[in-house]
Amino acid sequence: MGKTVICKLVYFSDFNHYEIYEKPITNETYIKFERDPLSKHFLDSINITI
């Protein structure tokens, strides 16, 4: 599984959980990029520079 797929799974899981329970799973901040929203700390943890 690639990094993009993992980013999307985390985002959509967090988003869906918030819709149902009004609480996020990760308490993460997401940054809007051209194609996908990305977790701010996920980028740090996998050492990607943009």
CHARMM internal coordinates of N, CA and C (Angstrom, degrees):
IC EDIT
DIST 1 N 1 CA 1.4464
DIST 1 CA 1 C 1.5240
ANGL 1 N 1 CA 1 C 107.79
DIST 1 C 2 N 1.3263
ANGL 1 CA 1 C 2 N 115.60
DIHE 1 N 1 CA 1 C 2 N 133.82
DIST 2 N 2 CA 1.4492
ANGL 1 C 2 N 2 CA 120.12
DIHE 1 CA 1 C 2 N 2 CA -177.55
DIST 2 CA 2 C 1.5215
ANGL 2 N 2 CA 2 C 113.33
DIHE 1 C 2 N 2 CA 2 C -85.37
DIST 2 C 3 N 1.3244
ANGL 2 CA 2 C 3 N 115.00
DIHE 2 N 2 CA 2 C 3 N 169.74
DIST 3 N 3 CA 1.4644
ANGL 2 C 3 N 3 CA 121.42
DIHE 2 CA 2 C 3 N 3 CA -179.26
DIST 3 CA 3 C 1.5255
ANGL 3 N 3 CA 3 C 111.83
DIHE 2 C 3 N 3 CA 3 C -63.15
DIST 3 C 4 N 1.3253
ANGL 3 CA 3 C 4 N 116.83
DIHE 3 N 3 CA 3 C 4 N -36.57
DIST 4 N 4 CA 1.4612
ANGL 3 C 4 N 4 CA 120.26
DIHE 3 CA 3 C 4 N 4 CA 179.86
DIST 4 CA 4 C 1.5191
ANGL 4 N 4 CA 4 C 111.19
DIHE 3 C 4 N 4 CA 4 C -64.04
DIST 4 C 5 N 1.3218
ANGL 4 CA 4 C 5 N 116.76
DIHE 4 N 4 CA 4 C 5 N -43.10
DIST 5 N 5 CA 1.4619
ANGL 4 C 5 N 5 CA 121.31
DIHE 4 CA 4 C 5 N 5 CA 179.71
DIST 5 CA 5 C 1.5258
ANGL 5 N 5 CA 5 C 110.74
DIHE 4 C 5 N 5 CA 5 C -63.93
DIST 5 C 6 N 1.3169
ANGL 5 CA 5 C 6 N 116.61
DIHE 5 N 5 CA 5 C 6 N -41.72
DIST 6 N 6 CA 1.4637
ANGL 5 C 6 N 6 CA 120.56
DIHE 5 CA 5 C 6 N 6 CA 178.99
DIST 6 CA 6 C 1.5270
ANGL 6 N 6 CA 6 C 110.37
DIHE 5 C 6 N 6 CA 6 C -63.51
DIST 6 C 7 N 1.3250
ANGL 6 CA 6 C 7 N 117.10
DIHE 6 N 6 CA 6 C 7 N -43.76
DIST 7 N 7 CA 1.4744
ANGL 6 C 7 N 7 CA 120.79
DIHE 6 CA 6 C 7 N 7 CA 178.15
DIST 7 CA 7 C 1.5199
ANGL 7 N 7 CA 7 C 110.99
DIHE 6 C 7 N 7 CA 7 C -59.07
DIST 7 C 8 N 1.3205
ANGL 7 CA 7 C 8 N 116.76
DIHE 7 N 7 CA 7 C 8 N -44.42
DIST 8 N 8 CA 1.4608
ANGL 7 C 8 N 8 CA 120.47
DIHE 7 CA 7 C 8 N 8 CA -179.17
DIST 8 CA 8 C 1.5229
ANGL 8 N 8 CA 8 C 111.52
DIHE 7 C 8 N 8 CA 8 C -66.66
DIST 8 C 9 N 1.3265
ANGL 8 CA 8 C 9 N 117.48
DIHE 8 N 8 CA 8 C 9 N -41.99
DIST 9 N 9 CA 1.4657
ANGL 8 C 9 N 9 CA 120.63
DIHE 8 CA 8 C 9 N 9 CA 179.13
DIST 9 CA 9 C 1.5220
ANGL 9 N 9 CA 9 C 111.77
DIHE 8 C 9 N 9 CA 9 C -61.70
DIST 9 C 10 N 1.3174
ANGL 9 CA 9 C 10 N 116.63
DIHE 9 N 9 CA 9 C 10 N -42.68
DIST 10 N 10 CA 1.4639
ANGL 9 C 10 N 10 CA 120.39
DIHE 9 CA 9 C 10 N 10 CA 179.42
DIST 10 CA 10 C 1.5202
ANGL 10 N 10 CA 10 C 110.06
DIHE 9 C 10 N 10 CA 10 C -64.83
DIST 10 C 11 N 1.3235
ANGL 10 CA 10 C 11 N 116.89
DIHE 10 N 10 CA 10 C 11 N -45.40
DIST 11 N 11 CA 1.4680
ANGL 10 C 11 N 11 CA 120.29
DIHE 10 CA 10 C 11 N 11 CA -179.25
DIST 11 CA 11 C 1.5290
ANGL 11 N 11 CA 11 C 111.33
DIHE 10 C 11 N 11 CA 11 C -61.85
DIST 11 C 12 N 1.3214
ANGL 11 CA 11 C 12 N 117.18
DIHE 11 N 11 CA 11 C 12 N -51.57
DIST 12 N 12 CA 1.4636
ANGL 11 C 12 N 12 CA 119.62
DIHE 11 CA 11 C 12 N 12 CA -176.53
DIST 12 CA 12 C 1.5254
ANGL 12 N 12 CA 12 C 112.33
DIHE 11 C 12 N 12 CA 12 C -67.58
DIST 12 C 13 N 1.3174
ANGL 12 CA 12 C 13 N 117.55
DIHE 12 N 12 CA 12 C 13 N -34.81
DIST 13 N 13 CA 1.4680
ANGL 12 C 13 N 13 CA 120.02
DIHE 12 CA 12 C 13 N 13 CA 175.44
DIST 13 CA 13 C 1.5217
ANGL 13 N 13 CA 13 C 110.48
DIHE 12 C 13 N 13 CA 13 C -63.47
DIST 13 C 14 N 1.3065
ANGL 13 CA 13 C 14 N 115.93
DIHE 13 N 13 CA 13 C 14 N -45.77
DIST 14 N 14 CA 1.4614
ANGL 13 C 14 N 14 CA 121.13
DIHE 13 CA 13 C 14 N 14 CA 178.98
DIST 14 CA 14 C 1.5276
ANGL 14 N 14 CA 14 C 110.86
DIHE 13 C 14 N 14 CA 14 C -62.79
DIST 14 C 15 N 1.3216
ANGL 14 CA 14 C 15 N 116.44
DIHE 14 N 14 CA 14 C 15 N -44.58
DIST 15 N 15 CA 1.4591
ANGL 14 C 15 N 15 CA 121.81
DIHE 14 CA 14 C 15 N 15 CA -178.90
DIST 15 CA 15 C 1.5324
ANGL 15 N 15 CA 15 C 111.16
DIHE 14 C 15 N 15 CA 15 C -63.50
DIST 15 C 16 N 1.3222
ANGL 15 CA 15 C 16 N 117.00
DIHE 15 N 15 CA 15 C 16 N -46.79
DIST 16 N 16 CA 1.4672
ANGL 15 C 16 N 16 CA 120.62
DIHE 15 CA 15 C 16 N 16 CA -179.57
DIST 16 CA 16 C 1.5253
ANGL 16 N 16 CA 16 C 111.75
DIHE 15 C 16 N 16 CA 16 C -64.81
DIST 16 C 17 N 1.3070
ANGL 16 CA 16 C 17 N 117.52
DIHE 16 N 16 CA 16 C 17 N -40.44
DIST 17 N 17 CA 1.4625
ANGL 16 C 17 N 17 CA 121.16
DIHE 16 CA 16 C 17 N 17 CA 178.25
DIST 17 CA 17 C 1.5289
ANGL 17 N 17 CA 17 C 109.86
DIHE 16 C 17 N 17 CA 17 C -63.06
DIST 17 C 18 N 1.3218
ANGL 17 CA 17 C 18 N 116.57
DIHE 17 N 17 CA 17 C 18 N -40.48
DIST 18 N 18 CA 1.4690
ANGL 17 C 18 N 18 CA 120.41
DIHE 17 CA 17 C 18 N 18 CA 178.78
DIST 18 CA 18 C 1.5271
ANGL 18 N 18 CA 18 C 111.29
DIHE 17 C 18 N 18 CA 18 C -64.01
DIST 18 C 19 N 1.3343
ANGL 18 CA 18 C 19 N 116.75
DIHE 18 N 18 CA 18 C 19 N -40.62
DIST 19 N 19 CA 1.4721
ANGL 18 C 19 N 19 CA 120.23
DIHE 18 CA 18 C 19 N 19 CA 178.90
DIST 19 CA 19 C 1.5269
ANGL 19 N 19 CA 19 C 111.72
DIHE 18 C 19 N 19 CA 19 C -60.12
DIST 19 C 20 N 1.3111
ANGL 19 CA 19 C 20 N 117.13
DIHE 19 N 19 CA 19 C 20 N -39.11
DIST 20 N 20 CA 1.4626
ANGL 19 C 20 N 20 CA 121.48
DIHE 19 CA 19 C 20 N 20 CA -175.89
DIST 20 CA 20 C 1.5279
ANGL 20 N 20 CA 20 C 111.98
DIHE 19 C 20 N 20 CA 20 C -82.16
DIST 20 C 21 N 1.3449
ANGL 20 CA 20 C 21 N 116.79
DIHE 20 N 20 CA 20 C 21 N -48.49
DIST 21 N 21 CA 1.4677
ANGL 20 C 21 N 21 CA 120.91
DIHE 20 CA 20 C 21 N 21 CA -171.30
DIST 21 CA 21 C 1.5293
ANGL 21 N 21 CA 21 C 114.82
DIHE 20 C 21 N 21 CA 21 C -106.80
DIST 21 C 22 N 1.3235
ANGL 21 CA 21 C 22 N 116.51
DIHE 21 N 21 CA 21 C 22 N -3.71
DIST 22 N 22 CA 1.4644
ANGL 21 C 22 N 22 CA 123.12
DIHE 21 CA 21 C 22 N 22 CA -177.41
DIST 22 CA 22 C 1.5229
ANGL 22 N 22 CA 22 C 112.92
DIHE 21 C 22 N 22 CA 22 C 58.49
DIST 22 C 23 N 1.3118
ANGL 22 CA 22 C 23 N 115.85
DIHE 22 N 22 CA 22 C 23 N 28.14
DIST 23 N 23 CA 1.4684
ANGL 22 C 23 N 23 CA 123.31
DIHE 22 CA 22 C 23 N 23 CA 174.48
DIST 23 CA 23 C 1.5189
ANGL 23 N 23 CA 23 C 107.93
DIHE 22 C 23 N 23 CA 23 C -141.58
DIST 23 C 24 N 1.3320
ANGL 23 CA 23 C 24 N 118.03
DIHE 23 N 23 CA 23 C 24 N 129.98
DIST 24 N 24 CA 1.4606
ANGL 23 C 24 N 24 CA 119.02
DIHE 23 CA 23 C 24 N 24 CA 177.19
DIST 24 CA 24 C 1.5285
ANGL 24 N 24 CA 24 C 110.86
DIHE 23 C 24 N 24 CA 24 C -74.60
DIST 24 C 25 N 1.3036
ANGL 24 CA 24 C 25 N 115.93
DIHE 24 N 24 CA 24 C 25 N 158.68
DIST 25 N 25 CA 1.4637
ANGL 24 C 25 N 25 CA 121.43
DIHE 24 CA 24 C 25 N 25 CA 177.16
DIST 25 CA 25 C 1.5270
ANGL 25 N 25 CA 25 C 109.86
DIHE 24 C 25 N 25 CA 25 C -77.72
DIST 25 C 26 N 1.3138
ANGL 25 CA 25 C 26 N 116.19
DIHE 25 N 25 CA 25 C 26 N -43.51
DIST 26 N 26 CA 1.4623
ANGL 25 C 26 N 26 CA 121.05
DIHE 25 CA 25 C 26 N 26 CA -169.63
DIST 26 CA 26 C 1.5222
ANGL 26 N 26 CA 26 C 115.32
DIHE 25 C 26 N 26 CA 26 C -100.12
DIST 26 C 27 N 1.3303
ANGL 26 CA 26 C 27 N 118.14
DIHE 26 N 26 CA 26 C 27 N -18.03
DIST 27 N 27 CA 1.4736
ANGL 26 C 27 N 27 CA 121.90
DIHE 26 CA 26 C 27 N 27 CA -171.81
DIST 27 CA 27 C 1.5212
ANGL 27 N 27 CA 27 C 111.40
DIHE 26 C 27 N 27 CA 27 C 55.69
DIST 27 C 28 N 1.3028
ANGL 27 CA 27 C 28 N 115.47
DIHE 27 N 27 CA 27 C 28 N 33.81
DIST 28 N 28 CA 1.4556
ANGL 27 C 28 N 28 CA 122.79
DIHE 27 CA 27 C 28 N 28 CA -176.48
DIST 28 CA 28 C 1.5236
ANGL 28 N 28 CA 28 C 110.54
DIHE 27 C 28 N 28 CA 28 C -92.34
DIST 28 C 29 N 1.3253
ANGL 28 CA 28 C 29 N 115.79
DIHE 28 N 28 CA 28 C 29 N 153.14
DIST 29 N 29 CA 1.4529
ANGL 28 C 29 N 29 CA 122.86
DIHE 28 CA 28 C 29 N 29 CA 173.21
DIST 29 CA 29 C 1.5207
ANGL 29 N 29 CA 29 C 107.60
DIHE 28 C 29 N 29 CA 29 C -97.81
DIST 29 C 30 N 1.3232
ANGL 29 CA 29 C 30 N 116.35
DIHE 29 N 29 CA 29 C 30 N 130.90
DIST 30 N 30 CA 1.4635
ANGL 29 C 30 N 30 CA 120.58
DIHE 29 CA 29 C 30 N 30 CA -179.48
DIST 30 CA 30 C 1.5170
ANGL 30 N 30 CA 30 C 109.40
DIHE 29 C 30 N 30 CA 30 C -106.69
DIST 30 C 31 N 1.3238
ANGL 30 CA 30 C 31 N 115.45
DIHE 30 N 30 CA 30 C 31 N 142.30
DIST 31 N 31 CA 1.4539
ANGL 30 C 31 N 31 CA 122.68
DIHE 30 CA 30 C 31 N 31 CA -178.75
DIST 31 CA 31 C 1.5195
ANGL 31 N 31 CA 31 C 107.83
DIHE 30 C 31 N 31 CA 31 C -111.30
DIST 31 C 32 N 1.3332
ANGL 31 CA 31 C 32 N 116.53
DIHE 31 N 31 CA 31 C 32 N 132.55
DIST 32 N 32 CA 1.4581
ANGL 31 C 32 N 32 CA 120.72
DIHE 31 CA 31 C 32 N 32 CA 179.32
DIST 32 CA 32 C 1.5235
ANGL 32 N 32 CA 32 C 109.61
DIHE 31 C 32 N 32 CA 32 C -79.41
DIST 32 C 33 N 1.3265
ANGL 32 CA 32 C 33 N 114.77
DIHE 32 N 32 CA 32 C 33 N 123.13
DIST 33 N 33 CA 1.4562
ANGL 32 C 33 N 33 CA 121.20
DIHE 32 CA 32 C 33 N 33 CA 173.89
DIST 33 CA 33 C 1.5201
ANGL 33 N 33 CA 33 C 108.25
DIHE 32 C 33 N 33 CA 33 C -116.45
DIST 33 C 34 N 1.3069
ANGL 33 CA 33 C 34 N 116.91
DIHE 33 N 33 CA 33 C 34 N 176.93
DIST 34 N 34 CA 1.4665
ANGL 33 C 34 N 34 CA 121.63
DIHE 33 CA 33 C 34 N 34 CA -174.82
DIST 34 CA 34 C 1.5323
ANGL 34 N 34 CA 34 C 112.41
DIHE 33 C 34 N 34 CA 34 C -55.77
DIST 34 C 35 N 1.3214
ANGL 34 CA 34 C 35 N 117.88
DIHE 34 N 34 CA 34 C 35 N -44.53
DIST 35 N 35 CA 1.4653
ANGL 34 C 35 N 35 CA 120.48
DIHE 34 CA 34 C 35 N 35 CA -175.62
DIST 35 CA 35 C 1.5213
ANGL 35 N 35 CA 35 C 113.59
DIHE 34 C 35 N 35 CA 35 C -100.90
DIST 35 C 36 N 1.3200
ANGL 35 CA 35 C 36 N 116.73
DIHE 35 N 35 CA 35 C 36 N -42.85
DIST 36 N 36 CA 1.4587
ANGL 35 C 36 N 36 CA 120.67
DIHE 35 CA 35 C 36 N 36 CA -172.32
DIST 36 CA 36 C 1.5205
ANGL 36 N 36 CA 36 C 110.96
DIHE 35 C 36 N 36 CA 36 C -141.30
DIST 36 C 37 N 1.3165
ANGL 36 CA 36 C 37 N 116.76
DIHE 36 N 36 CA 36 C 37 N 155.27
DIST 37 N 37 CA 1.4654
ANGL 36 C 37 N 37 CA 118.91
DIHE 36 CA 36 C 37 N 37 CA 168.11
DIST 37 CA 37 C 1.5282
ANGL 37 N 37 CA 37 C 108.55
DIHE 36 C 37 N 37 CA 37 C -77.04
DIST 37 C 38 N 1.3123
ANGL 37 CA 37 C 38 N 116.41
DIHE 37 N 37 CA 37 C 38 N 140.05
DIST 38 N 38 CA 1.4588
ANGL 37 C 38 N 38 CA 120.73
DIHE 37 CA 37 C 38 N 38 CA 179.91
DIST 38 CA 38 C 1.5153
ANGL 38 N 38 CA 38 C 110.32
DIHE 37 C 38 N 38 CA 38 C -125.78
DIST 38 C 39 N 1.3059
ANGL 38 CA 38 C 39 N 115.26
DIHE 38 N 38 CA 38 C 39 N 145.50
DIST 39 N 39 CA 1.4453
ANGL 38 C 39 N 39 CA 121.75
DIHE 38 CA 38 C 39 N 39 CA 177.10
DIST 39 CA 39 C 1.5254
ANGL 39 N 39 CA 39 C 109.36
DIHE 38 C 39 N 39 CA 39 C -71.12
DIST 39 C 40 N 1.3065
ANGL 39 CA 39 C 40 N 116.28
DIHE 39 N 39 CA 39 C 40 N 131.85
DIST 40 N 40 CA 1.4607
ANGL 39 C 40 N 40 CA 120.91
DIHE 39 CA 39 C 40 N 40 CA -179.08
DIST 40 CA 40 C 1.5226
ANGL 40 N 40 CA 40 C 111.55
DIHE 39 C 40 N 40 CA 40 C -59.80
DIST 40 C 41 N 1.3164
ANGL 40 CA 40 C 41 N 117.55
DIHE 40 N 40 CA 40 C 41 N -46.34
DIST 41 N 41 CA 1.4552
ANGL 40 C 41 N 41 CA 120.80
DIHE 40 CA 40 C 41 N 41 CA -177.54
DIST 41 CA 41 C 1.5274
ANGL 41 N 41 CA 41 C 113.36
DIHE 40 C 41 N 41 CA 41 C -79.00
DIST 41 C 42 N 1.3172
ANGL 41 CA 41 C 42 N 117.65
DIHE 41 N 41 CA 41 C 42 N -22.08
DIST 42 N 42 CA 1.4574
ANGL 41 C 42 N 42 CA 120.15
DIHE 41 CA 41 C 42 N 42 CA 176.88
DIST 42 CA 42 C 1.5161
ANGL 42 N 42 CA 42 C 109.78
DIHE 41 C 42 N 42 CA 42 C -64.79
DIST 42 C 43 N 1.3316
ANGL 42 CA 42 C 43 N 116.65
DIHE 42 N 42 CA 42 C 43 N -40.79
DIST 43 N 43 CA 1.4660
ANGL 42 C 43 N 43 CA 120.00
DIHE 42 CA 42 C 43 N 43 CA 178.10
DIST 43 CA 43 C 1.5272
ANGL 43 N 43 CA 43 C 110.58
DIHE 42 C 43 N 43 CA 43 C -60.53
DIST 43 C 44 N 1.3202
ANGL 43 CA 43 C 44 N 116.68
DIHE 43 N 43 CA 43 C 44 N -40.76
DIST 44 N 44 CA 1.4701
ANGL 43 C 44 N 44 CA 120.10
DIHE 43 CA 43 C 44 N 44 CA 178.14
DIST 44 CA 44 C 1.5277
ANGL 44 N 44 CA 44 C 111.36
DIHE 43 C 44 N 44 CA 44 C -65.14
DIST 44 C 45 N 1.3173
ANGL 44 CA 44 C 45 N 116.21
DIHE 44 N 44 CA 44 C 45 N -40.01
DIST 45 N 45 CA 1.4739
ANGL 44 C 45 N 45 CA 119.67
DIHE 44 CA 44 C 45 N 45 CA -174.60
DIST 45 CA 45 C 1.5174
ANGL 45 N 45 CA 45 C 112.90
DIHE 44 C 45 N 45 CA 45 C -72.00
DIST 45 C 46 N 1.3361
ANGL 45 CA 45 C 46 N 118.56
DIHE 45 N 45 CA 45 C 46 N -25.75
DIST 46 N 46 CA 1.4618
ANGL 45 C 46 N 46 CA 119.42
DIHE 45 CA 45 C 46 N 46 CA 178.89
DIST 46 CA 46 C 1.5189
ANGL 46 N 46 CA 46 C 111.71
DIHE 45 C 46 N 46 CA 46 C -104.14
DIST 46 C 47 N 1.3238
ANGL 46 CA 46 C 47 N 116.68
DIHE 46 N 46 CA 46 C 47 N 9.97
DIST 47 N 47 CA 1.4620
ANGL 46 C 47 N 47 CA 124.10
DIHE 46 CA 46 C 47 N 47 CA 174.62
DIST 47 CA 47 C 1.5241
ANGL 47 N 47 CA 47 C 113.26
DIHE 46 C 47 N 47 CA 47 C 57.43
DIST 47 C 48 N 1.3229
ANGL 47 CA 47 C 48 N 116.75
DIHE 47 N 47 CA 47 C 48 N 49.72
DIST 48 N 48 CA 1.4639
ANGL 47 C 48 N 48 CA 121.76
DIHE 47 CA 47 C 48 N 48 CA 175.28
DIST 48 CA 48 C 1.5185
ANGL 48 N 48 CA 48 C 107.52
DIHE 47 C 48 N 48 CA 48 C -102.79
DIST 48 C 49 N 1.2977
ANGL 48 CA 48 C 49 N 115.45
DIHE 48 N 48 CA 48 C 49 N 134.92
DIST 49 N 49 CA 1.4589
ANGL 48 C 49 N 49 CA 119.61
DIHE 48 CA 48 C 49 N 49 CA 173.53
DIST 49 CA 49 C 1.5080
ANGL 49 N 49 CA 49 C 108.10
DIHE 48 C 49 N 49 CA 49 C -112.12
DIST 49 C 50 N 1.3161
ANGL 49 CA 49 C 50 N 115.90
DIHE 49 N 49 CA 49 C 50 N 136.75
DIST 50 N 50 CA 1.4700
ANGL 49 C 50 N 50 CA 120.18
DIHE 49 CA 49 C 50 N 50 CA -179.43
DIST 50 CA 50 C 1.5054
ANGL 50 N 50 CA 50 C 108.19
DIHE 49 C 50 N 50 CA 50 C -121.61
END
COOR INIT
IC SEED 1 N 1 CA 1 C
IC BUILD
